[in-house]
Amino acid sequence: MTEHAVEAEAGLRPLNILIVDDSATMRALIKRVAGLSGVPVANLYEASNGSEALAILESHDVDALFTDINMPVMTGTELLRAIGQRPQWRRLTRVIISTDGSTARREEVRHLNVRLYVEKPFRPEVMRDVLDEVAHAAARR
């Protein structure tokens, strides 16, 4: 059975993913893991802060957002708040990838419709599992 047949059987459609992190190295790492994950990906968009991410969301159809919290210009928390105010983005799957996994930080974003919270550094297998969960959640919509 081909890879595409397996994907079709599983009901997974290719995802449009937006990666938001001020570290180009971290964005490249997440892109690489996404490419190796086996999860079908249509487009990978990148932004170095929340303001750039909003511009991408305005002009592209995005299924999943992977965002850092601590960034210049507009933080991940500010980005998530802005997304929450826009009805057209209510179905956007939101994942935080941050070095700050403190209880206080998790509580701060608890009400911002975040599906998963991944702490840096992470193993590639963790990100693969996150992508798989995101893809299956998108297939149920």
Secondary structure, 3 states (H helix, E strand, C coil): CCHHHHHHHHCCCCEEEEEECCCHHHHHHHHHHHHHCCCCEEEEEEECCHHHHHHHHHHCCCCEEEECCCCCCCCHHHHHHHHHCCHHHCCCEEEEEECCCCHHHHHHHHHHCEEEEEECCCCHHHHHHHHHHHHHHHHHC
